[in-house]
């Protein structure tokens, strides 16, 4: 039902535009025609039929739709359907669709969905490569393309009435890429997420740049036609920065505003879904209304929602929201590619010599794109993930032209002030390039990707898949034997049933990559890290992991995945990241300042660390189950058994690191730790109640309508716990002094006097006390965990240990490093004599 309602809401704008109402308040003798609605319905059925029944056709889905649109346009152009008025009028409407429909209805859906579907971490790593191609790269390509057009004119081949303004406007249109077919194919073939992200990111940024440049020269031409002898190209070029960054600002503002609204709701699917849909169209509307880049605004909004929004949107809503945008993009692509085919066949006017111009432009845009990639390649291969030669070839050939370029060409074609022959040539060449890149590039990209070996499977991965299929077959065979004894199935034709057993997977040598050193352990580490990511999401979706902790863990995991399994999953630097994730633990803090200030930041960061490590420990249990399952494979070789044993040790080591971290956290901040455990226990109890009540509803013990108020009460308590966590108080200096064994026995009067001459400092984790060990100041350990190394011996420091040059236990070879934040009683050299007078046996502590 939700999907049906979403579909109806999505179609409303089409119906409004299809009505073609001129805005007058009184409509006389106007008959609402059903032909636009019929075209939409027929196109959707064509789309689902092609998607389902033509899966095995070696032509991309969007290209099939384009061909169908071409066929319909040709049939209508030759007036073969004039006796079928409804169909004839439907195709006519599609062939004369306004470019505003494409820009204001289709475009926001396609751009936002593409950005929302991006992996934000991969996008960040690929950003500068995409930026190089989409900003300086496309600007250079636009000017070279304009020079090509003027060269065609100069040699008398065509474009007789074109000038530099028209050529530059043409360059911006012809350089806008639309790789939807390529990205879909790479997903199908497994061509690599990094390459897919780079191609899609470049296209999103490329489209924004192309539209901005197009509007600059379109406005210049309009000014020239209006009588201006000197169109302000330089001023417009300066406006390019304003338009681009203005789009970013609009997208970011609406994105963060939407996320702030999500803080006021909890599991309200109607609110969250409507807010996301509305924010996408609102971003485009506001940006375009202020003559800013709506495309760049949508990309910014989509990335914010894919990044920060992933943990702000309720997990129960997130799945449907993803399905909605996939559905919306499918509808938009289905309609638009059929419409594009109709427009190309129906509206282009041409002379035979225009085909020569088309061939030259088609070859030219590939040479230009190849030149840009060639020039940028030395830089691109060194930044981000890097770009290989094979990747650059796919990037070059996959630069299809599509919807946005055609929409801009339609704007030119409908501008009556531009000479008729220029408009016809402009639309024909643009439409021809869209058609040729779709029919040639899109249909051959699969062979290219395979020929380059980008779909080859690593030998280690193939081994794992083979073992999985073998295990599946073995399990199925055991199940088959049990079924033969079943009284309801015992008489089955088992020779026929056995045909449905899994068939062995045996890739040829041409489908496999060469063996690499330590390939198996690298591949298994990647599998374990991906499993760890899914464990974190599972905990987060159940409410057992906070959003800040989830984001922190994902950052650590993504960095490990970027290393390709080269290093142990138990790298100690990951734990160090937790301590170093806030300035609170990056510098020495004064206890008085910390205790007088709001402890919200301290609690929040410590809670995030606790939450993250707790989830990390739980996820290691999931990884151990996976490793145990892999160890049970009877087909494992001796080397594979050794690798699995090594991985098991890494998982256990990571678990021990987590437990040690929690112990150190408890030692460093016991009051905070207790408050954290209180909050965690409260959250777990509320989650249990929600899960249990949901189970009772599913069981039929209570009606859903009757239970809604109880669920709402639980969710309100959850929301209140997030916004108003339990509080704590940091202890006073006298209380900390009494934690030191050799000060504890002093009378209260002496302790009070001591508290007046001391300072209390918190030192960060992994802090080396080289400076302090050579100082006459003294630091007395009160809380935390630290290592004392001296002459190749290492020991944990005990409470009351004195860190100072005065301590005779410390030599020139001594080294003290904190394992966690350390709380020290600090006595400055100027207060030392006063301190010694109050602590009579101090000399005994340093001898």
N, C-alpha and C positions, 0 to 999 in steps of 0.2 A: 504493500500500500504506500509506504514512504517513497519508494522509487517511482511509482505512478504519479504521486503528487509532485515530486521533484521534476518529472518529465513535463507535466502540464505547466508548471511554473516556468520552466525553461523555454517552452514553446510560445508563451504569451507574447514576448517581444517580436517574434517572427510574425505572429498573426496581426499585431498592431502595425508593423511595417507593411505587411502584405496588403492591408486595407488601403494603403496609399491615400489616406485622408489628407486634404490640403490645408486643414486647420480652420476652415471657415465654420462658423457656428451653425449655419443652416445649410443642409445638404439637400438639394432639390434634384429629383429624378435620378438619384444615385442608387445603383443596385450593387449590393455587396456580392462580389463574385467569389466562388468557392475554389477557383483554379489554384491560387497560391497554397491554400490548405491542402488541396489534392496533391500538389507537387511535393509538399513536405512529407505527407503520409506515404506517397509512393516511393520517395527517396529513402525513407527510413526502412521500408520493407526491402528495397533493393539492397540497402546496406547490410541488413542482417542476413539476407539470402547469400550475398557474396561472401560475407564473413564466415558463414557456416559451410556452405557447399563448395566454395572455391578455395579451401584451405591449401590444397595440394598443388594449385596452379602456381608455377614459379614466377609470378608477377605480384608485386606489392599490392596490398588491398586498396590503397588510395589511387594507384595507377589504374586498377580495374574500374574504379568509380569514375575516374577521369575519362577513360575510353567510353564508358556508357554515356556520360554526359556529352561527349563528342558525337556519338551516334545519334542521340536525341536531337542535338543541335543541327546536325546535317539533315536529318529527316524533316525537321521543321523548316529549315532554310529552303528545301526543295518543295515545300508545301504539300507533303505527302499525307499530312494529318489534318488538313483543313476541314474534312468532313467529321472529324471527331473533335468537336469544339472544346470540350473540357480539357482533353489532353493537349490540344493545340494551344489553348490559352495558358495552360500551366507552364509549358515549355517557353512560351513567349515571355511570361512573367520572370522566369529564371534567367532568360537571356538578357532581360532589361532590368535586372535587379540593381538597386541603387548601391553605389559604393559605401554609403553610410551604413547600410545593413552589415556589410562585411566588417567595417571598421568598428562599429559601435555595438554589434551583437555577437558576431563570430569571434572577433579578435580578442576581446577581454577573456572569453572562455578559454581559447587556445593558449594564449600567453600565460594566464594565471595557472592553468592546469600544468603546463610544461614546467614552470618555475616551482610550483607546489610539489611536483613529483621528483624534483632534483634531490640528490643526497647532498646536504649542505656542506658536510666535511669535504667531500670530493670536489664540490664546486669551488670551495675556498682554495683548495690546492691547485685547481685548474684555472682559477680566475685570471691570472696575469697572461696566460697563454691565450685564453679566450678574448681578453681585453686587447691584446696586441693585434689579433685578427679582426676584431669587431670595431675598433676605433681608428688607430692610425692605419691599420691595414686596409679597411674599407674606404677610408678617405682617399688614400693613394689610389686604390682600385677605381674609385669614382672618377678621379681626374684622368686616369689612363683610359678608362672606358669612354669618357667624353672625347678624349683625343682620338680614339679609334673611330668614333662616330664622325668627327670632323674630318678625319682622314678619308673615310668613305665618301664624304661630300667632295673633298679636295680632288680626288681621283675620278670624280664624275660617275661613281658607281650608283649612288643614291643619296637620300637625305638632302635633296637640293635646297630646301628652304630652311634648313636647321641652322641655328646659330649656337654660340657657346653656352648660352643660358639653357636652351632646350637640351643640348648634349649633356650638360652637367646634371640636369634634372633626370635625363634618361639614365645616366650612369648611376645615380642613387637608386633608381627603380630596379635596374638590372643586376645590381650587386646585393640586393636583399635576398638572403637564403631562407629556405624552408625545408629542413632535413627530416620531416616527419616520417617519410618512408624509410630513410636510411636508419634512423634511430630504432624504429620498430623492427627492422631486419636485424640489426645488431643485437637487440634483445633476444630475438628468436634464435640467432646463431650462437649467442654467447660470445660476442666480439669484444667483451670487456667493458666494465662499468666506467672506467676512467676515460676511454675513448668516446663512449656514448655521451658522457657528461660534457666533455670538451666540445663535441660537435653541437650538442643542444645549447650549451652555454654561449658558444660563439654566435649561434643563430639568434638567440634571444637578445643579446647585446647588439648584434649586427642589425636586427630589425629596428631597434630603437634609434640607432645612429642613422640608418638609411631614411627613416621617416622624417627625422629632424632636418637632414640635409635636403631631402626632397622639398619640404615646406619652405626652406630658405630660397631655393631657386624657383619654385612655383610662385612664391610671393614676388620675387624679382621680376619674373615674366609678366605677372599680373600688373605690377607697377609700370613696367615698360609699355605694356599695351594701353594702360590708362594715361600715358603721356609723359611719364617720368623719363628724362633723358639720362639719368644716372642712378639706377637702382642701387640701394645701399647694401651691397654684397658684404663689405667689410663689417658694417654694423650688424648685419644678420649673422655673419660668421661668429662675431663676439657673442651674439645671443645664443649660439649653439651651446655654450657652456651653461648659460642660465637655464635653457630649456632642459638640458640633460640632468643637471643637478637639481633643478626644480622638480623634475619627475621623481628623482630619488627621495627628495624631501617630502613630497606628497604621499608617496607609497609608504615611507617610514612612519610618518605622522599618523596615517590612518591605521597602519599595522599595529603600532604600539597603543593607539587608542582602543582598538579592538581587543588587544590582549589585556588591557587594563579593565575593560568591561567584563572579561572572562573571570576576573578575580571576584566579581560580585555574584557569580552563579556557581552552581555545583551540580554536574550531571544534568544540565538542562539542554537536551538535544535540540529542541526547537529554537532556542535562543542562539546557541552556538553555531548551528548550521546556517541560520538566516543571517547572522552577523558576518560570517565568512563570505557568503554569496554576495551580500549587500556591499561589503567592503571592497570586493573586487571591482564591481561595476561603479561604485562611488569613486574609487581611486581614478579610474579611467575618465569618468565624467568630469571630476574636478580638475584633473591635470589638463585635459583637452580644453576645458572652458577657459582656463588661464593661459592657453597656448603653451603648455608645457608638455613634456613627453609622457603620454599615457602608457606607452609600452614599457618604458623604463620604470615608471611608477608601479606597474603591475608586476614586473620582475622583482622589484624590491619587496613589495607586499608578499608575493609568493614565497620568497626566500625567508622572510621573517616568519611566516606561518609554518613553513617546513622546518625551520630551526627552532626558535623559541616557542612557536605555537604548538609544536608536537607534544610538549609536556604541559601546555596550558589548556589545550583542548582535552576534554574528558576522554579517556581511552575508549569508553563505550560508544562515543560519538565519532571518534577518529576513523573507525573502520567504515562507517556509513558515509562519512564525508569524503573519504578517498574514493569509494565506489561512485558517489554522486559525480565527482569531477571526471572520473574515467568515463562515466555515461555521458556527461555533458560534452566532453571532448570527442567521443565517438559520434554523437549526433552532429556536432559542428563539422567535424571532418567529413562525415558522410554527405551532408548537405552541400558543403562548400566545394568539394571536389567534383560532385556532379554538376553543380552550378558553373564552376570554372570551365568544365568541358563544354557545357551548353554555350557559354559566353564566347569561348574561342571559336566554336563552329558557327555561331549565329551572328556575331557582331563584327568580326574582323573583315575589313575590306582591304583588298590588296591587288597589286599588279604583279605580273610574273617576275619582273626584275626585283621585287621585294624579297623573293626567296633567296636571291644571291646575297642581299644584305643580311638576311636571317642566318644564312650559313656562315658568313664572315663573323657576325656577332657571336654566334654559338662557339665557333673556334676561338674567337678573341677572348671571351670571358673565361675560358679554361686556361688560356695562356696567361692571362692577367692574374687569375687566382693562383696558378702555379708559380708565377713570378713572386707574388707577395709571400707565399709560403716559403719559397726558396730563400728569399732575403731574410725572413724572420726566423728561419729554422735554427741557425746557430744560437740564437737567444732562447727559443722555445724548448730546445732539447736540454737546457740547463736549469730551467725554472719549473717550479711545481713538481708534477710527476715526471716531467720531461716528455718529449715527443720523439718517437722513433721514426725512421725513414718510412716504414710500412704504415704507421699511423698517419703520417703526413700525406701519403698517397690516397688513403681513404678520405682524409679531410679535404683533399683537393677534388677528388671525383664525386664526393658526396655533397658538394655545394649546390643542391637543387634549388631552383627558383619556384616560387609558389604563390600563395594566397596574397601576401602583403604587397608584393610587386604588382600583381594584377589589379589589386584594389587601387593602388596609386595610379596605375595606367588608366583605369576607368575614370578616375577623377579628371585626368587630363582629357580623356575622350569626351567627357560631358561638359568641358569648359568651352562654350561657344565662341569666346573671344579669341581662342587660339585657332589659327588657320586649319581648315578642314583636312588638307593633305597631311599636315604634321600630326594631327590627332589620329588619323587612320594608320599612318606608319608607326606611330608610337604604340598604339594598342596591338597592332599586328605583330611587331617584333617582340614586344613583351610577352604576348600570349604564345607566340611561337617558341620562345625560349622556355617558358613554363612547360609547354607541351614536349619539347625535345628533351629537356633534362629529366622529365618524368618518364618518357618512353625509352630513352637511351640509358641515362645514368642510373635511374632507380632500378631498372630491370637488370642491369649488368653488375650492380654493386655487390650482389651476392657472390657471383663468380669471382669478382676482384678480391673480396674479403677472404674467400676460401683459397684462392690462388696465392695470396700473400702469406697464408698459413696462420692467420689470426684466429681461426677457429680450432686450431690444433689443441689437443688435450695434453697437459703435462703427463708424463709417464707415471708419476707418483699418484696423480689424481685418477688416472685410468685404473691403476692397481686397486685403489680404494673402492672405485665403482664396481670393479670385477668381484671384489670380496663381498660387497653389499648384495650384488645379484646372486652370488653363490649362497650366501646366508639366507636370502629370501627364498631361493629354490629349495634349500634344505628344510626350511620351516614349512614351506608349502607341501613338500613331500610327507612330512610328519603329519600335517593336517589331513592330507589325502588318506593316509593309513587309518586315522581316527574316523574319517567319514565312511570308510568302507565297512566299519563296524556299527555305524548308525542304523537303527532300525527303519528310519524314514528314507534313507538314501542307499541302503545296502545293495539294491538291485540296479543301480545306475550303470551305464556303459562307461566303465572306467578308462578304457582305451581312448574314448572321445574326451573325457574330462581331463586326461593327462596332457592333451594338446594345449591346455590353458596354463600349464606350468611356465614360469619365466624362462625365456630363452637366454643362453649365455651371450654376454656382450663382448665381442671380439673386434676391436677397432684395428684397422690396417695400419701399417707402418706410416703411411702417408697422413694418417689422422693423428699421429702422436708426435709430440715434441721430443727432442733428444734428451737423454737422461742427464740430470744435473746433480751436482754434489749435494748430499743431504736433502735431496728432493722430497723424500717421504716425510721426514720430520717437519720440514717447512710446511708441506701441505696439511699435515695433521694439526700443526699449530694454528694454521688459518681456520681449519674446521672447528677447533676448540674455541678460538676467539669468537667466531661467529655464533657458536652455541652459547658462549658467555653473554654475548649481546642479546640474544633472544631470551636468556634467563633474566637479564636485567629488565627487559621490556615486560616480561611476564610478571615480575615482582611489582613493577611500576603500575601496570594496568590493574593489579589487584589491590593497589593502595598500600603495598608493603615497602615501597621505596619512594622517597620524596623526589620532586623534580630537579632540585639542585644537585642532589647526589647522583641521580640518573645521568644528568648532563655531564657531570664530572667523570663518571665511570665510562661514558661513551667517548669522551675526549681521550681518555687513556687507552681504551680499546682500539679506537680508530688509528691512533699513532702506532700501536703495535701492528695492526693490520697493514699499515703503510710500509712497514719494514719487511713485509712478505714472508714472515715466519723465520727470519734470520736469527732472531734472538729469543731467549727463553721467555715464556709467558710470565715467569716469576721475577722479571727484572725489578731490582730493588728501587729503581728510579720512579716506579709507579707509586710506591708508598711515599717517597719523598715529595711527589707532586701534591699529595693530600696535605702534608704539613705546610707546604709552600703555596697553597692556593689562596692565602689571604695575607694582607700586609701585617695582620696581627701576629703572624708567625714568621715574618720575614725580617724583623728588626727587634732590637731590645726594647722592652716596654717597661714603663714605670708603673708599679702596682697601684700607687695612689691615684694616678691619672686614670688608669684602667677601671679601678673600683668606683671612682666618682662619676665616670662617664656611663652612658647607657651600655648595658652588657648585652644588648640585642644582637650586635654584630658578632661578639664573641660566642654567644650561645648558638647563633645561626650557623656560623662556620664550623664550630665543634660538632653540632648536630649533623650537619652535612657530611663531615668526615666519618662520624660514627655510623650514620646511615649507609654511606657508600661502602665502608669496610664490612659492615654486617651483611650487606647484599653480596659483596665479593666473596665472603666466606661461604654463603649459601650457594652461590653459583658454582663454586669449586666442587661441591657435592654433586651437582649435575654433571660436571665435567668428569668426575671420577666414575659415574655411572656410564658415561659414554665410552671412556677408556676401557672399562671392564667389558663392555659389550664388544669393543673392537678386539680385545684380548681373547674373546671366546671363539673367534673365527678359526675354524680348523685348518684353513688354507694358509695361515700365517707362516712365513719363513722364519728362520733363526734371526736374521737381521731385523725383520719386522717386529719380532718379540722384544728385541733389545731396544728398539726405538720406542715402543709402547711403554716399556718399563721406565725409560728416561722421561717420557712425557708424564707418567704417573708421579714421578719424583718432583717434576716441575710444579704440577698441580698441588701436591701436598706442601711443597715449599711456599707457594703463594698463600695457601691457607694458613700456614704457620706465621707468615709475615702479617697477615690480617689479624690473627689472634694476638700477636705481639703488639701490634699497633693499638688495639683496644686496651690491652693491659697498660701500655705506656700512657694512653689518654686518661685512663682512670687514675693512674698515679699522679699525673700532672694537674688534673682538674677534677678532683673527686666530687665536689659540689655540683659542678656542671654535668658530670657523668651521671649522677643520680637523677638529676632533672631530665636528662636525655632519656634514661631508661624509663622514667615515669611517663614521658610523652610517648615513647615507643610502645609501652604496655597499653596505654590508653588507645592508641591508634589500632593496635592489633585486636584489642577487645571490640572496638567498633566495627572493624572489618569482619571479625568473626560473626558478630550479630547480623550484619548485612548479608553475609553469605548464607548463614543459617536460615534467616527469614526468607531469602530468595529460594532456598531449597524447599522450605515448607510450602511456598506458593506453588512451585513446580510439582510438588507432591499432591497438591490439592487440599492440603490441610486448612488453608485459609484462602479466601478469595482475594484476588489482586486489588480490587477496588477497596476492600476493607483494610488491606495492609499498606496502602499507599501512604497514609498518614504516619505509620510507624517507620517506613523507609525514609520519609522526609525528615522525621525527627532524628534518625541516625545520621543522615547526610548533613543536617544542620550542625550536629555535634562535631562531625568530622571537619566541617568548614570552620567552626569556632576554634577547634584545636589547632588548625593551621594558622589562623590569624592571631590567636591569643594563647601561645604556648605557656607551659608552666614556667615560673620565674625562679631565680636562685640568688643567693647573696654570696659575694666573695668574702672569705674570712678576714678578720682584722689582724693587724701585725702581731698583737700579743698571742693570738691563737696559732699563728704560724710559728712563732718563736717556741711555743711549747711542744711543737712537733719534733724539735731537735733534742735527742736523748740527753745530752750533757747540759742543756739549758732548762729542760723540763723541771729539774729538781730545784731551781732557783725559786725564791719566794715571789709573790705577786708584785711586791713593791719594786724589786729588782727588774722583773720582766717589763713593768710599765716604764721604768727609766731606760731600759734597753730600747724599747720601741720608739723612744724619742731621738735616739742617735743613729738608728739604722735606716737603710732604704730597702725596699723590696723590688727586685727586678725579675722580669721574665725574659729568658734568652730563647731564641728560636731553635727548632730542631736542626740537627746537622751543623751546629755552631762549634767552631774550633776555638778553644779558650787560650790561644797562644799569647795574646796580649795580657790577659788576666793572670796567667801563670808567671809573668815577669813583672807583676805589679805588687806594691806594698799594700794595696787595698785587699780586703779579704771578702770572699764570697762563700757562704755556707749553704750547701745543698739542702733544700727543704722538700721539694717535690720534683718528680720527673725521673728520667732514666738516662744515664750517661756512661760512657766507657772510659776507663783510665788505662792507658797503654804506657808501659815503662820497661825498657830492655826486653822487647819481644813478649812481654807478658800482658795479658789483657784481663781486666776485671770490671765488674759493674760497681759503680760508686754507691755507697750507702748514704742514707740520710745523715746529715751532720758533717759530711766530708768538706774540708776547707780547701777552696781553690784560691791559691795565693802563692806568691814567692816566699812568704814566711813559713809555709808548710814544709817541714824538713823531709817529708816523704816524697816530695817532688824534686826531680833532678832535671838536668838540662835535656835529657832524652824523653822526659815525660810529655804526654799528650792527652788532653781531655776533649772528647767530642760528644755532644748531646745526641741522644737517639730520639728524644721527644722534647717539647718545650720544657725548660727547666725554670723552676722558681728558686731564687737565691736570696738569702738574707745578705745584704751588701753593707759593708762597713768601710767608709772612706778612710784613707790614711790619716787624715786630720782628726778623725774620731776614734782612732785605734786605742789610744791610752785610756780614754773614758770607757771604752768597751772592756778592756782588760781589767780595769778596776772592779767592774761589776761581775765579770766572769773570772773567778779566782783560778780555776784549773785550766785556763785556756792553753797554757804551755804544754800541758799533758796531751792536748788534742793535736798539736802540730809536731810532736816529737816522735 
